[in-house]
């Protein structure tokens, strides 16, 4: 684990949930049960099933695994990284407002039942580095 500026711990290894499709919940559960303490997902329905990450966290909580001990990371993806299921309106795209809306959508998809929303959002596929720095 590495210390972050805000006092949280960042795991050395994070389990990635891309391309797990309908097996996401079962595989996240197995990953945490075998020692992973971090989960990576994204607000990108083309490759990730964030709601199934939430289902796995709920199942793990029922088994006594404290959600507060897990690190959950999600990512924002610009429109060119999506298929037809873009979770925001690309024509109204503004980095600052869009990322917070997508983050809120991820929060609703993952955590409605487990009640813990603290996680890291980062940018995936930036069009250019200037846009990335404007965002942060």
N, C-alpha and C positions, 0 to 999 in steps of 0.2 A: 504494500500500500504506500502511496505517496501522499504527502500532505498538500492540500490546496490552500490558497490564500484565505478562504473563508472558514478554515478549520475542518472542513470535510476531508475524508480520505478518498483517494482515487485508486482503484484496484490496479494491480500490475497487469492482470489479464481480464478482458471483458468478453463475455459471450455475445456473439453477433447473431441477430435474428433474421437477417436477410435470407430470402428464398426458402424459408422453412414452411411457408404457406399454412395449411391447416394443421400442421404438426407443431406449430410455434409454441403453444401452451405446454404440451408434453415435453418438448425439448428444453424449454426454459426451466421447467420444473426439474428435469434431470440435471441440467447444467448447475443450478443452484445447489441441488442435493449432492452433487459430486465435488463441490468446493468453489465454484465461481461466486464472486460477490458483486459482480457488475454485469449489467445487461445493456447492449447497444441496440437501438431500434431507430426508426425514422418515420416521419409523417410523409410516407411515400407508398401508397397502396399498391403500386406496381411491384414492389419488392418486399414489403413488410406488412405484417398483420398486428398492428399495435394493440388492438382490442384483445387479442389472444395473449399478449404479454400481460395485460391486466388480469385476465382469467388465471394465468399461471401464478401471479402474485397473490391472488385471492386464495387459491388452493394452498400455496405455501404458507400463508398466514394461518390457515386452519390447521396446518401441521406444526405451528409454533415458530415458524421462521419470521423473525422481526423484520418488517419492511424497512425500518429505519437503518438497518445494517447493510442494506443493498444499495448499490449505486446504479441509477438508471439514467441513461443518456439517450436523447432523441436528437434528430437533426431536421433542419429546414432544407427543402429542395426546391430550387427555382423551377419554373414551368417546363423548361426544356429537359428536365430529368424525369418527367412524369409521362404516363400514358394518358388516356382520357379521364382518369379519376383524379384530377387536380383538386386538392382540398381547399382551394381559395380561388378567387377571381383573378386570372392573370392580367386582364385588361385594367384592373384597378391596382396593379402591383406597385407597392412602395415597400422597400426593404423593412423599415422600422415597424410599420403597422402590420405588414404581412407576416413577419416572423412572430410577432406576439399573438396574432390570430391563430397561426398554425400551432404554436406552442400550446395555446389554450385548447385547441382541437385535440392535440396529442394527449394533453392532460385529461380531457374528458374520455378519450378512447381507452387510456391505460388505467386511470386511477379512480373511476367513480365509486368503486366499492372498497378500495383499500385506503383511501383517504390520505395519501401522501404524495405530494406533487413536486418535491424538490429534485431537480435533475439539471443536467447541463444541456443546453441547446447549442448546436454549432451549425455552420453553413456547409452544405454539400454542393459541389459543382458550381462554385462562384463563376460568374461570367467574366469578371476581372477583379484584380486585387483591390482596386480603388473602391469598388462596391463593397467588398468585404470589410475594408477599414471604415467605411462610412457606417455600416451596420454596427460595428463594435465600437 
